[in-house]
Amino acid sequence: MESIYIGKTKDVFKLKDGNYLLKFKDDVTSANGVFDPGANSTGLKIEGAGQAGLAMSAYFFKLLAANNIPTHFVDYNLSENTMVVKPVKVFGKGLEVICRLKATGSFTKRFGEYINDGAPLDYYVEVTTKNDLAGDPFINEEALTQLNILNNADYQKIINLTKDITRLIKAELAKKAIELYDIKYEFGFDQTGILLIDEISGGNMRTYKNNKKLMPLELSALVLK
């Protein structure tokens, strides 16, 4: 294997067959020592978080495949904390897409004078550029097109995919009486079109059960039991 990238929560390797291998780690994004899926740094290590994130990702990628949602997922090995994925290109230097069902986190920090924390949102989608030093700044459709990061048609495809995926995940979590507040995705593309990439785990979403915020390990235990 060829080491490609050492990430905050995963390391990336290139395999001889052209696919890539993601090695999940126990580091999670956090702010001031507290888990935060919207944070840009890791200062918190949760034993078992890597394996839980992998198991959750495999679970949801299989759900999406059953619903004809294109992803980069190929296979996974739970004992080694690894996932094999297809080679893809990213838009620009990478984008993150957040779908919000409840106002919380940075959303209420920005718009708290207009909305209360926990108030419902209607599959509200925001896009940021992946840039930790700049704080993952938000970017709108016009900027994305003028900067040649993606075109209008691809932007709309990503928005529609984001909402479709979120509906599926929301419904799946609801079977366990878990409420989804928001979730973060990444997308890429290959010769077949736009694909969901990266992971789908407790580290990428805010969830609640009985009005209690769930940590990643708590969420995976509930979903996978």
N, C-alpha and C positions, 0 to 999 in steps of 0.2 A: 504494500500500500504506500501511496505517496501522501504525505501530510500536506494539506492545502490551507487550512485555516484553524487557528485556535480561538474558539469563541467563548462568550461569557458562560453559556449553559451547555454548549455542544462543541465538539471538535469535528472537523471535516477531513476525510481522506478520499483520495481517488483510487478506485479499484482497477485491476488490469483489464476488466471487461468493459470499462468506460463508465460504469455506474459509480455512484459515490456512497461512502459509508459515513453515517453520523454517529458519533459516540456521545451518548447522553451523560451529563455530569450531575452531581448533587448540588451544584451552585444554582441559586435562584436569584432573579432580579429583586432588588430590595432598596428601600430608602430608610436611612437612619436605623439600620438593623432590623427593619420590619418588612416582610414580604409585600411586594407591590408589583403587579404584572405590568404596570406602565413605567416602571423605573428604567433608567439607562445604565445602571451599574449593578454589580453583584457584590454584596458584602455579607451574604448569608448563605450558609451551607446547611441543607436539610438532608440527613441520611436517608437514602431510599428515594429521594426526589427524582433522580435520573431514571431509575427503573420505572417509577410510577408515571413519569412523563412519557416514557417510551410505550408502556402498556396502554395508556390512555390514547396516545397518538395512533397506535395500530388499531385500536378499537374504533376510533372515529374515522380513520381513513378507510377502513373496511365498510363502515356505514355509508360513507360518501360514494364509494365504488358501487355499492348496491343500488344507489340512487343516481348513477350515471354522472357523478360530479368528477371531473378530471383532476388527478393529483399526481405528485411525483413518487408516491409510495410504491415500493416493490416488495420488500420483505423485512422481517425483523428477527432479532435474537435476544430474547429477554434476559438470558443468563449472562450475556456479554454487554448488555445495555447498548446495543447497536441497531441501526435501521439502515437498510439499503434503499437508495432512492435513484431516480432517473437523473441524468444530467440536464440541467435547465439553465437558461439565462435569466437574469433579473432585469427589471426596468430601471434604467439609470444605474445608480449604485445601490439600489434596493429601496423598496417602499414597504411601509407597514400600513395595514388597513384595519381600522377599529370599527366595530359595529356595536352601538350602544342601545340597550333596551331600557335602562334606568340611568338617571342622572347621578353620577358619582365621580370620585377621583378628580382628575384634571378638568373634567367638564364643568363641575360645580365650582371649581376654583375660578374658572374663566367666566362662567355665566350665572353664578350664584345669586345675583341681584334679579334674575329673571325666573329662576326655577329652584325648587327645593331639592335637597339631596334625597335621592330615592324616588323622585317623581318619574313616571313612565315616559319613555321616548319611543318613537315609532321606527325601529330599525334604522336609526340615524348612523350614517357612515362618515368617517373622517379618514383622510389619508395623510401620512407623514413620510418624510424622507428619512432613511436610516442614516443618522449622523449623531452619534453620542455627544460629540463635543458641542454641537449646536443645539442639543436637547431634542432631537428628532422633530424639527419644525413642521408644522402643518402646511400643506400645499393644496391649492385648489385646482380644478380642471383646467382653467385657463393657463396657469403657470406650468402645469404638467405638459400641456401641448406646446406652449411657446418655448419651453426649454427642451423640447423634443425628447422628453422622457417616455411619453406614450401619446397615442392619438385619441381623439374623442371617442371613437368606436371601442377601442380597448378599455378606455376609462369606464364607459358604460357597462361593458362586459364584466369588469371587475366589481363594480357596484352591485350588479345583478347577482353575480356569483356569491358575493359576500352575504347578501340578504338571503339567498336560497340556502347557503350552508348554515347560516345562523338559525334559520327556521328549523332545519333538521336537528341541529345540536340542541336547541332550546326544547324541542319536543322530546328528544331522547332523555335529557336531564329531567324533564317534568315527570317522566315515568317513575323517577325515584324521589319525587317531591322536591327537586332541587331547582332553584330559580336562577336563571342566568341574567346577570346585570350588564356585562359587556365582555367582548372577546376580541382578540387581536390576531390578525392573519398576515401571511406574506404570500405573494403571488410571483410566478415566473412564467416563462414560455419556452416551448420547443417547436419543432416542425408541425406538431398537431394543434397548437394553439396555447391558450392560457391555462395554467395549472396552479392549484393550491400547493404550496411548498412549506418547508420548515416543519413545524409540529402543531398538534392540537391537544393541549394538555391543561392541567390546572395552573401551570405557570403562565398561560396566555389568557386567562379569563378570571373574572370575578363572579363567584357564585355564592348563594346563600341557601340555607335550609333552616326553617323555623326562625327566620330573621337573624340567624347567626352566620357570619362570614366564614366560608370554608377555606382552610389551607389546602395546598395541592395534595398532600397525602390523604387528608380527610375526604376530599372529593374523589380521588381515585378509588379509595376503599369503598365508597358508596356506589360508584358507577360500575365497578368491576366485580362486586361481590355476587 
